[in-house]
Amino acid sequence: MGSGQKSSRKFPMTPVFVALVAGLATWTYISQYKGAEDKKRNEEQSKALLPFSNKDVDRIELTRPQGRLVLARDAKGWRMLEPLQDLADEQAIDQLLSSLTVEKVKETVVEAEDIAWTTFGLHEPTHSVLVKTSKAERRWKIGSVRAYDGELYARIGDENKVVLLGGVLLAPMEKPAKELRDHRLFPVDSGSLHPAFTRVALKTPSRSLELEKSEGTWNLKSDATPTWPLEERKVTQLIDSVTALRGNEVLAEDAKAAAAVRAHRLNGPKVLVKLEAPEADGRAAARYEATLIIPGTQDAHFAATSSARPQVFQLTKAQLDRIHVDADELRDLKFPFTYQLSDAARVEFVSTKSSMPLPSLKKQDGRWVLESRPELWPQHELDVAKVDSILSEIQQLEAVRVESRSAKLPQAGDLGAISVRISATDGRELWSGVFAIEAAGGGNTSKKHNGHQHAEEEDLEGGASQSLVATSSRVPGRKFLLSSAALDKLKFEQVMKSKAPPAATSSPVPIEKTAEKK
């Protein structure tokens, strides 16, 4: 190497060297950072009063001043074993375990071989708890002496130390047994074991409703209008409302006892509810029956019994309202207005709403034209786009609800009513009906839901409340309440629009007239 050149030595970047550097970096991370994370996590876990997941717990034993409580879980769910034997409420127990899981040891008060347990009241504990899983268990005791700030002295397991726990822990440990009982009338399995019900029956002193599911479709067992289908979603909601029936409290332990029958009028007017599911796909056949005593007009609660439970439960009137439904409330409310729009070839509008008559129309070369005499509308012409829009809107209507069968039906010729008849080329009637605007409550004897009228009956134009109602040839004898949006879209009078004024032309002023003015 020449004297004018500087030599520099480079450390060889061999694979062995690279591996050594990578290993050193990994060791540094594990020892310094990952190790610190693990240490912190272990410290937090060591402070946890209950270091188990709720789903792993299968037994809880609480001993407290008001008595002993024992809960156990098997393949069918939680059961209460003491102070009485009954089904236990899954959600309530999960909340109980969660309140224990979040609690942490605040500090260690003393740790020694010869602790004076009497100082902390741990020689005669007021509360003791045992929580078990299939592989482990956790025990602790609460002393009869309270810390100065209301917190609790406790001993965990057989440890020779006294720890401090939060005073809020007393509430879950003293949870009344009645709040942990399962108050469901129908304790059906959840998830994949949920029964696939195929029969539903509701019977009252005045009417009965029986539903059957066949080939995936729900039908009424006795149906006066069999072509009007039920809506799957609504039947499912009804079943969910029935299976969700849950008592506020237990009124009597034995529904068959004569005293319970007398005290809770179990022989009085009632609603009978039945659910049936066949054996299928590994699920057992299920049959549930419930008796709901019809409350008086001033009663907010009522008694109920179930074939699946021996007790008498107290339920709220709102729960009865959710299942006390009429067949029409389960119907498909789009069906009354559906027809084959592409087959429409003639439309007749009849209106008493305005001084200007509405036209009869026919399709000619695929376009709507007037069938009525054009001279009836000297200042107007047909708005073809509006006709197409209204016919499409009718076909897409969905009623808000079916009005009571005693409600007065709007008739063609009634003041303010508009009748529509849509026919095919061969004269077949595709659809017909009558639309009318009524004051809210006018001829309406339908139910109020949750004590309030539907929003569709609220003030639409800043004046008196109005609602749009209709009849349909597809479901004769029924009156349907439509939405306020339908009222805005079905502007039948707009099928005839004002003619555009003729273009203005300027004519020259005659010369002789100009001269005269001068």
C-alpha positions in Angstrom: 0.0 0.0 0.0 1.4 3.4 -1.0 2.6 5.9 1.6 0.0 8.4 0.4 -2.9 6.2 1.2 -4.6 5.8 4.6 -5.5 2.3 5.6 -8.9 1.6 7.4 -9.8 -1.7 8.9 -13.5 -2.8 8.7 -15.0 -5.4 11.1 -16.0 -8.4 8.9 -19.8 -8.6 8.5 -19.9 -12.4 8.7 -23.2 -14.4 9.2 -21.9 -15.3 12.7 -21.5 -11.7 13.6 -25.0 -10.8 12.4 -26.5 -13.7 14.4 -24.6 -12.5 17.5 -26.0 -9.0 17.1 -29.5 -10.2 16.6 -29.3 -12.5 19.6 -28.0 -9.7 21.8 -30.9 -7.5 20.7 -33.4 -10.2 21.4 -31.9 -10.9 24.8 -32.0 -7.2 25.7 -35.7 -6.9 24.8 -36.6 -10.1 26.7 -34.6 -9.2 29.8 -35.3 -5.4 29.9 -38.7 -4.8 28.3 -40.6 -8.1 27.9 -39.4 -9.1 31.4 -40.7 -5.9 32.8 -44.1 -6.4 31.1 -44.4 -9.9 32.4 -43.4 -8.7 35.9 -46.0 -6.0 35.8 -48.7 -8.4 34.6 -47.8 -11.0 37.3 -48.0 -8.3 39.9 -51.5 -7.2 38.7 -52.6 -10.8 38.6 -51.4 -11.4 42.1 -53.5 -8.5 43.3 -56.7 -9.8 41.7 -59.1 -11.1 44.2 -60.5 -13.6 41.7 -57.9 -14.7 39.1 -60.4 -16.7 37.0 -62.5 -16.0 33.9 -66.2 -16.0 34.6 -66.8 -18.8 32.0 -64.5 -21.1 33.9 -66.3 -20.8 37.3 -68.7 -23.7 38.1 -69.4 -23.3 41.8 -69.9 -20.3 44.2 -70.4 -20.6 47.9 -71.2 -17.5 50.0 -71.6 -17.6 53.8 -72.9 -14.3 55.1 -75.0 -13.0 58.0 -78.3 -13.5 56.1 -77.5 -17.2 55.4 -75.6 -19.5 53.1 -75.9 -19.3 49.3 -74.6 -22.1 47.0 -74.7 -21.9 43.2 -73.4 -24.6 40.8 -73.2 -24.9 37.1 -73.7 -28.1 35.0 -74.2 -28.7 31.3 -77.7 -27.2 31.5 -76.6 -24.0 33.2 -76.6 -22.5 36.7 -78.7 -23.8 39.5 -79.2 -22.6 43.1 -78.7 -25.3 45.7 -79.0 -23.2 48.9 -81.0 -21.7 50.5 -83.5 -23.3 48.1 -83.2 -25.4 45.0 -84.2 -23.6 41.8 -82.9 -22.5 38.5 -80.4 -19.6 38.7 -80.3 -16.4 36.6 -77.3 -16.7 34.2 -77.0 -12.9 33.7 -77.3 -12.1 37.4 -74.5 -14.6 38.3 -72.3 -13.3 35.5 -72.7 -9.8 37.0 -71.9 -11.2 40.5 -68.7 -12.8 39.2 -67.7 -9.7 37.3 -68.0 -7.6 40.5 -65.7 -10.0 42.3 -63.3 -10.2 39.3 -62.6 -6.5 39.1 -61.8 -6.2 42.8 -58.1 -6.1 43.7 -56.1 -6.3 46.9 -55.4 -2.7 47.9 -52.5 -3.5 50.2 -51.0 -6.0 52.6 -51.7 -4.8 56.2 -49.6 -7.3 58.0 -47.7 -10.5 57.1 -46.3 -12.8 59.9 -46.4 -16.3 61.3 -48.2 -15.1 64.6 -50.9 -12.6 63.5 -53.4 -11.6 66.1 -56.4 -12.5 64.0 -58.8 -11.0 66.6 -57.4 -7.6 65.9 -59.0 -7.7 62.5 -62.1 -9.8 63.4 -60.8 -12.7 61.3 -61.1 -15.2 64.2 -64.9 -14.9 63.6 -65.3 -13.8 60.0 -68.7 -12.3 59.0 -68.4 -13.4 55.4 -66.6 -16.3 53.6 -66.4 -17.0 49.9 -65.4 -20.0 47.8 -65.2 -19.8 44.0 -64.2 -22.9 42.1 -63.3 -24.0 38.6 -62.6 -27.5 37.4 -58.9 -27.0 38.1 -58.6 -24.4 40.9 -60.4 -22.6 43.7 -60.2 -19.3 45.6 -61.2 -18.7 49.2 -61.3 -15.6 51.3 -62.8 -14.4 54.6 -63.9 -11.0 55.7 -63.2 -9.9 59.3 -65.9 -8.5 61.6 -63.7 -5.4 62.3 -63.8 -2.7 59.6 -60.9 -0.5 58.6 -61.2 3.2 59.6 -62.4 4.2 56.0 -65.0 1.4 55.7 -62.7 -0.9 53.8 -62.4 -4.6 54.6 -59.8 -6.7 56.4 -59.5 -10.1 54.6 -57.6 -13.3 54.6 -57.1 -15.1 51.3 -56.9 -18.9 51.6 -54.5 -20.0 54.3 -52.1 -17.2 53.8 -50.5 -15.8 56.9 -51.3 -12.2 56.1 -54.1 -9.7 56.3 -55.0 -7.7 53.2 -57.2 -4.8 52.6 -60.2 -5.0 50.2 -62.6 -2.3 49.1 -65.9 -1.8 51.0 -67.9 -2.1 47.8 -67.3 -5.8 47.9 -69.9 -6.2 50.5 -72.8 -5.6 48.1 -72.2 -8.5 45.7 -71.3 -10.8 48.7 -74.7 -10.0 50.3 -76.7 -10.3 47.1 -80.2 -11.6 48.1 -80.9 -15.1 46.9 -84.2 -14.0 45.3 -82.2 -11.7 42.9 -80.2 -14.6 41.7 -83.2 -16.9 40.9 -84.2 -17.5 37.3 -87.6 -15.7 36.8 -88.1 -16.9 33.3 -91.4 -18.6 32.6 -89.8 -20.5 29.7 -86.2 -21.4 30.5 -85.3 -22.3 26.9 -81.8 -23.2 25.9 -79.9 -20.5 24.0 -77.6 -20.6 21.0 -77.5 -23.7 18.9 -79.7 -25.6 21.4 -82.6 -23.0 21.1 -85.7 -24.9 20.2 -86.9 -24.5 16.6 -90.6 -23.8 17.4 -93.1 -24.8 14.7 -96.3 -24.1 16.6 -97.6 -21.2 18.6 -101.0 -20.8 20.2 -102.6 -17.9 22.0 -106.1 -18.3 23.5 -108.1 -15.7 25.4 -111.8 -15.7 26.5 -112.7 -13.9 23.3 -110.4 -15.2 20.6 -107.7 -17.7 19.7 -104.7 -17.6 17.5 -102.9 -20.7 16.2 -99.8 -20.6 14.0 -98.0 -23.5 12.3 -94.8 -23.6 10.4 -94.7 -25.8 7.4 -91.9 -26.0 4.8 -90.4 -22.9 6.2 -93.5 -20.8 6.1 -95.7 -19.6 9.0 -99.5 -19.9 8.5 -102.6 -19.5 10.5 -104.3 -22.8 11.3 -107.7 -21.3 10.6 -107.4 -18.4 8.2 -110.2 -16.4 6.7 -107.8 -14.7 4.3 -105.3 -17.5 3.5 -103.8 -15.6 0.5 -102.6 -12.8 2.8 -99.3 -14.1 4.2 -97.8 -13.8 7.6 -94.4 -12.0 8.0 -91.7 -14.3 9.3 -90.0 -11.5 11.2 -93.2 -10.6 13.1 -93.9 -14.2 14.1 -90.3 -14.5 15.3 -90.7 -11.4 17.4 -93.9 -12.9 18.9 -92.0 -16.1 19.9 -89.1 -14.1 21.3 -91.6 -12.0 23.4 -93.1 -15.2 24.7 -89.8 -16.9 25.6 -88.6 -13.7 27.2 -91.5 -13.6 29.7 -89.8 -13.0 33.0 -91.3 -12.3 36.4 -90.4 -9.4 38.6 -90.7 -11.6 41.6 -91.9 -15.0 42.8 -95.4 -14.6 44.4 -95.7 -18.3 45.5 -93.5 -21.3 45.4 -96.3 -23.8 44.5 -98.8 -22.7 41.9 -101.0 -25.8 42.6 -101.4 -24.9 46.3 -105.0 -23.9 47.1 -103.8 -20.8 48.9 -101.9 -19.6 45.9 -104.8 -20.3 43.6 -107.1 -18.1 45.7 -104.6 -15.4 46.5 -103.6 -14.8 42.9 -106.9 -15.5 41.1 -105.4 -18.4 39.1 -108.9 -19.6 38.2 -109.8 -16.2 36.7 -109.9 -15.1 33.1 -106.7 -15.9 31.5 -104.5 -16.0 28.4 -103.1 -19.4 27.5 -99.8 -19.6 25.6 -98.3 -22.7 24.0 -95.0 -23.2 22.2 -94.0 -26.5 20.5 -90.8 -27.6 18.8 -90.2 -31.1 17.3 -87.0 -33.0 17.9 -84.5 -32.0 15.2 -80.8 -31.6 14.5 -79.8 -32.9 17.9 -82.2 -30.6 19.7 -84.8 -32.3 22.0 -88.5 -31.8 21.4 -89.9 -29.0 23.5 -93.4 -28.0 24.7 -94.1 -25.0 26.9 -97.4 -23.8 28.3 -98.1 -20.7 30.3 -101.1 -19.2 32.0 -101.3 -15.4 32.2 -104.1 -14.1 34.4 -105.8 -11.1 32.7 -105.3 -8.1 35.0 -107.9 -5.6 35.8 -108.0 -2.2 34.1 -106.3 -0.5 37.0 -103.8 -3.3 37.7 -100.2 -2.8 36.6 -99.2 -6.4 37.4 -100.6 -9.8 37.0 -99.9 -13.4 38.1 -98.5 -16.1 35.7 -97.6 -19.7 35.8 -95.7 -22.0 33.5 -95.6 -25.8 32.8 -91.8 -25.5 33.1 -91.7 -23.9 36.5 -93.6 -24.7 39.8 -93.9 -21.1 41.0 -96.3 -18.2 40.5 -94.6 -15.2 39.0 -95.6 -11.6 38.9 -95.4 -9.9 35.5 -96.1 -6.4 34.2 -99.0 -5.5 32.0 -96.7 -4.3 29.3 -95.4 -7.9 28.9 -99.0 -9.1 28.2 -99.5 -6.3 25.7 -96.5 -7.5 23.6 -97.9 -11.0 23.1 -101.6 -10.2 23.1 -101.7 -9.7 19.3 -104.3 -10.1 16.6 -103.6 -12.1 13.5 -103.6 -9.0 11.3 -100.7 -7.6 13.4 -98.6 -10.5 12.1 -99.4 -10.0 8.4 -97.1 -8.8 5.6 -98.2 -5.2 5.2 -96.7 -4.8 1.8 -98.9 -7.5 0.3 -102.1 -5.5 0.1 -100.5 -3.1 -2.3 -98.5 -5.4 -4.5 -99.5 -6.0 -8.2 -97.7 -6.6 -11.5 -96.8 -3.1 -12.5 -95.5 -4.2 -15.9 -99.0 -5.5 -16.8 -100.7 -2.2 -16.1 -102.5 -1.0 -19.3 -105.4 1.1 -18.0 -105.9 3.3 -14.9 -109.1 5.0 -13.7 -108.9 7.8 -11.1 -112.1 9.0 -9.4 -111.8 12.0 -7.0 -114.2 14.0 -5.0 -111.3 15.9 -3.5 -111.1 18.8 -6.0 -113.2 20.6 -8.5 -111.1 19.3 -11.4 -111.9 15.7 -12.3 -109.1 13.1 -12.5 -108.7 11.3 -15.8 -108.9 7.7 -17.1 -105.7 6.6 -18.8 -104.6 3.9 -21.2 -101.3 2.8 -22.5 -100.7 3.4 -26.2 -97.4 2.3 -27.8 -96.0 2.0 -24.3 -96.9 5.5 -23.2 -99.8 6.7 -21.1 -102.4 8.8 -22.9 -105.8 10.3 -22.0 -108.7 8.0 -22.4 -111.1 10.7 -21.1 -112.1 13.7 -23.2 -109.2 16.2 -23.4 -111.7 19.1 -23.4 -112.3 18.5 -19.8 -108.9 19.9 -19.1 -108.5 22.9 -21.4 -105.7 24.4 -19.3 -103.9 21.1 -18.4 -102.1 18.2 -20.0 -101.1 14.7 -18.9 -97.9 14.4 -16.8 -96.7 11.0 -18.0 -93.8 10.9 -15.6 -96.1 11.6 -12.6 -98.5 8.8 -13.6 -95.5 6.3 -13.7 -94.3 7.6 -10.4 -97.7 7.2 -8.6 -98.3 3.7 -10.0 -94.8 2.7 -8.8 -95.4 4.3 -5.3 -98.7 2.4 -4.9 -96.9 -0.9 -5.7 -94.2 -0.1 -3.1 -96.5 1.0 -0.2 -96.3 -0.7 3.2 -99.0 0.0 5.7 -98.0 1.1 9.2 -100.7 -1.1 10.6 -104.2 -2.6 10.0 -106.9 -0.6 11.6 -109.6 -2.3 13.8 -112.1 -4.3 11.8 -114.9 -2.1 13.3 -113.3 1.0 11.8 -115.4 2.7 9.0 -113.9 2.0 5.6 -113.4 4.8 3.1 -115.7 4.4 0.1 -115.4 5.7 -3.5 -117.5 8.8 -3.7 -116.8 9.8 0.0 -115.9 13.5 0.3 -112.1 13.8 -0.1 -111.6 10.2 -1.2 -109.7 9.1 -4.3 -110.4 5.7 -5.8 -107.9 4.0 -8.2 -108.5 1.0 -10.4 -105.6 -0.5 -12.4 -106.3 -3.1 -15.1 -104.4 -5.2 -17.6 -104.8 -5.2 -21.4 -107.3 -8.0 -21.3 -109.5 -6.1 -18.7 -108.3 -8.1 -15.7 -108.2 -6.0 -12.5 -104.7 -5.9 -11.2 -105.4 -3.7 -8.2 -108.0 -1.3 -6.9 -108.4 0.7 -3.7 -109.6 3.9 -2.1 -107.4 6.5 -0.5 -108.7 9.1 2.0 -107.3 11.6 4.4 -108.8 11.5 7.9 -108.4 13.5 11.0 -106.4 11.5 13.5 -108.8 9.2 15.3 -111.5 9.7 12.7 -113.2 6.4 12.5 -110.1 5.0 14.1 -110.6 2.5 16.9 -107.2 0.9 16.7 -104.9 0.3 19.6 -102.5 2.8 21.0 -99.0 1.4 21.3 -97.2 2.1 24.6 -99.8 4.8 25.3 -98.9 6.9 22.3 -100.4 7.3 18.8 -98.2 6.5 15.9 -96.0 9.3 14.7 -97.8 9.1 11.3 -100.8 10.6 13.0 -99.0 13.7 14.3 -99.5 17.1 12.8 -98.6 16.9 9.1 -99.3 20.5 8.0 -99.1 22.5 11.2 -102.8 22.3 11.6 -105.1 19.5 12.6 -103.5 16.1 12.8 -104.2 14.0 9.7 -103.6 10.5 8.5 -103.7 8.8 5.2 -105.8 5.5 5.1 -106.5 3.1 2.3 -108.4 0.0 1.3 -107.2 -2.7 -1.1 -108.9 -5.2 -3.4 -106.3 -7.7 -2.4 -107.5 -7.7 1.2 -111.2 -6.8 1.2 -112.8 -5.4 4.3 -109.6 -4.0 5.8 -108.5 -0.4 6.4 -104.8 0.4 6.4 -103.0 3.3 8.0 -100.2 4.6 5.7 -97.2 6.7 6.6 -96.9 10.5 6.3 -94.3 9.9 3.6 -97.0 8.2 1.5 -99.2 11.3 2.0 -96.5 13.4 0.5 -95.8 11.1 -2.5 -99.4 10.2 -3.6 -100.4 13.6 -5.1 -103.0 12.2 -7.6 -104.1 15.7 -8.7 -100.6 16.2 -10.2 -101.1 13.7 -13.0 -102.6 16.7 -14.8 -100.2 19.6 -15.1 -100.8 23.1 -16.3 -100.0 23.7 -19.9 -97.1 25.9 -20.7 -98.2 29.4 -21.8 -97.7 30.1 -25.5 -94.5 31.9 -26.4 -95.0 35.7 -26.5 -94.7 37.3 -30.1 -94.1 41.0 -30.8 -96.2 42.5 -33.7 -95.2 45.8 -35.4 -97.5 48.8 -34.7 -99.2 49.9 -37.9 -97.8 53.2 -39.3 -101.2 54.9 -39.6 -101.9 54.2 -35.9 -98.6 55.7 -35.0 -99.4 58.8 -37.0 -102.7 59.1 -35.3 -101.0 59.1 -31.9 -98.8 61.9 -33.0 
